[in-house]
Amino acid sequence: MPDIVVGVDGSEDSERALRWAAAEGLARDVCVRAVLVWASAGPPRSESRPPPPTSPEHPRWVAERMLERVVEKVRADMPVARIDERAMFGPPVSTLLAAAADAEMLVLGAKGMTSGRRTLAGSVSLACTHRATVPVVVVHPSPSGDGADVDRPGPPPEIVVGIDGSSASIDALRWAVAEATQRRAPLRIVHVSPDQASGSPAAVLNLTAVRAEIDGRPTLETTSDVRFGHVADQLIQAAASAQLLVVGARGGGGFDGLLLGSISSQCVMYAPCPVAVIR
């Protein structure tokens, strides 16, 4: 099975993303590649002593040490997780996408190094969700504050998936079904219509394609939820206590679709839990 790639930048959110990915890697029995992208050139350096700050080697040295520290912290708590480290030079978005081209998924933190701003969600994470050819998971602090609800005692929190009847949302449902089955978590299927006069959204939840994805899985607990109002707001509210919100990269199944650049982007920026955007 392909690896999971995680973008790391030394921030708390990227460490949280690495922990989430490491737990996912253990569940899937795959390796996690922790990738830190840096943008100043310099030859490799084998010495442990840092080069002078004015040296062109210094940014590479800082990047490698930063990556080592984050990975060591996660390994200390999850010693059986398989984590490879890779510091790469280049533009952040294209370098991460190239590293994840053959991956199971790309995982990113919701915020970057700049305190008080959703740096990654406003730039790298959103750009990756627009351009990636694999599922992208953006990890926010979970309702419990640690981003790892799957490991909490007691029944696992539900996974929420937004559908609109489009083929992209069925792909998202298919991915969510597999994830919920693996995690033994309940799955809530949510459709949102802008207003009650826009048709019969309940029909969307009874599509043959939807039933085909959940039938034959007797151990999977599913519920259907039809809502009215602003699509992103309703999906975010539905995921208030979820461990994961799943949306398709593009929608448009006759209703207010889950269009990347609007609905999906708002979920990536403001959801209270990790968000998976599925191609």
Summary of the structure (lengths in Angstrom):
residues: 279
radius of gyration: 19.5
end to end distance: 18.1
largest distance: 68.2
contacts: 1003
relative contact order: 0.14
helix: 39%
strand: 19%
